[in-house]
Amino acid sequence: MNRDTLLQLVKEYGSPLYVYDTNVIESQYKSMTDAFTTVKRLQINYAVKAMSNINILKFFKKLKSGLDTVSIQEVRLGLQAGFDPKDVIFTPNGVSFEEIEMVAKMGVQINIDNLSILELFGQRYPKIPVCIRINPHIMAGGNSKISVGHIDSKFGISIYQVPHIKRIVDNTGMLINGVHMHTGSDILDIDTFLRATEILFDTAEQFDNLDFIDFGSGFKVPYRPGDKATNIKELGQKLSKRFNEFCKDYGKELTLRFEPGKFLVSESGYFLTSVNVIKQTTSTVFAGVDSGFNHFVRPMMYNSYHHIENLSNPGVKERYYSVVGYICEADTFASNRRIEEITEDDVLCFHNAGAYCFSMASNYNSRYKPAEVMLVKDKPYLIRERETFGDILKNQELDLDF
Ligand SMILES: *Cc1c(COP(=O)(O)O)cnc(C)c1O
């Protein structure tokens, strides 16, 4: 992304600012579909929680993507964006039965990851087909904060409980039309991922009425310079072949589904902040920006690395900085990072700001959430206005007399 374009956007829309380049989203989407061209029926369901602005959802609709949702509110956003309920899957964890019921009645595919819910749903709605989320107990990648496939994870129904699932299905006469897994984020080792898919195929074999197999997500994208991404082409070649063989044995052309979030949007996003202060202490030079973990929590919550670039001072020599926020808590974006020399009012750009950034933002310290801009064919659209003081007061009782 061109520095001058980003600087111009900050001038126009203010700081801090999220910018999403839909060219990147489109090419990531295409690289997934290109990797699976030999599979007859492929459906990519974008995971809404990664970045949920309704205009981004509309862009995914244009790409012919479906949606993966985890709350009834995400489902409603999707329907409001114009999605057919048939192109939405609901994969909740720990939500109430009433919420699942309501989403099912909207015509959305339900994915159940709990035996007691499965049984209750089967008793009440034996005619509504459901997908089951399996836990294959394979750590596909990442650290324990982002891996959800291990033995004591709260997600999915253990493969050791498949006999129990079958008993529920037989007793209720319910219909299982899909099997699903999602083993966590940051898959690098394709063979490990493929081992998990074998377990899913073993499970799939045991159900006679499937329409699809959903392999979840967890695809990795580069964050640091020199980082590797999941080799989607290699995965596509290997999994497509295996999937087509499976369909032949199964006797039916099933749909292969994925539900990526990070892979599709992470690299499309730029978070732009302005430097409020430079503070030299005895050991460190701090660059303090007009944001904090209220807007951008990944470095503090997951220890994630986000590349930081000084847009205002290109080509000058690099120095070591700790980049910190303005929240009254430790909110360190980066420690001892080499960045082109920073002076006050410079604009710093955080890369990979598309996934799990704005969608995790809060109003902590009573700060406004940033504005969001989307670039479509390089043309900027303001897709969310910066909040105002009215938003901070919203829903608070203002006239209480005590
Ligand atoms: C979060 C989530 C995803 C997306 O994961 P990424 O790592 O962003 O690709 C997909 N499926 C489910 C069920 C999820 O909870």
The ligand as a Tripos MOL2 file, in Angstrom:
@<TRIPOS>MOLECULE
LIG
   15    15     1     0     0
SMALL
NO_CHARGES

@<TRIPOS>ATOM
      1 C1        -12.7820  -17.9290   14.4920 C.3       1 LIG1
      2 C2        -13.2940  -19.0450   13.6960 C.ar      1 LIG1
      3 C3        -12.8970  -19.1990   12.3580 C.ar      1 LIG1
      4 C4        -11.8840  -18.3070   11.6850 C.3       1 LIG1
      5 O1        -10.5790  -18.5610   12.1420 O.3       1 LIG1
      6 P1         -9.3220  -17.8290   11.4500 P.3       1 LIG1
      7 O2         -8.1520  -18.2990   12.2240 O.co2     1 LIG1
      8 O3         -9.5420  -16.3590   11.5610 O.co2     1 LIG1
      9 O4         -9.2900  -18.2350   10.0290 O.co2     1 LIG1
     10 C5        -13.4680  -20.2290   11.6520 C.ar      1 LIG1
     11 N1        -14.3630  -21.0720   12.2210 N.ar      1 LIG1
     12 C6        -14.7660  -20.9540   13.5040 C.ar      1 LIG1
     13 C7        -15.7660  -21.8900   14.0490 C.3       1 LIG1
     14 C8        -14.2370  -19.9370   14.2730 C.ar      1 LIG1
     15 O5        -14.6260  -19.8300   15.5570 O.3       1 LIG1
@<TRIPOS>BOND
     1     1     2 1
     2     2     3 ar
     3     2    14 ar
     4     3     4 1
     5     3    10 ar
     6     4     5 1
     7     5     6 1
     8     6     7 2
     9     6     8 1
    10     6     9 1
    11    10    11 ar
    12    11    12 ar
    13    12    13 1
    14    12    14 ar
    15    14    15 1
@<TRIPOS>SUBSTRUCTURE
     1 LIG1         1 GROUP 0 **** ****
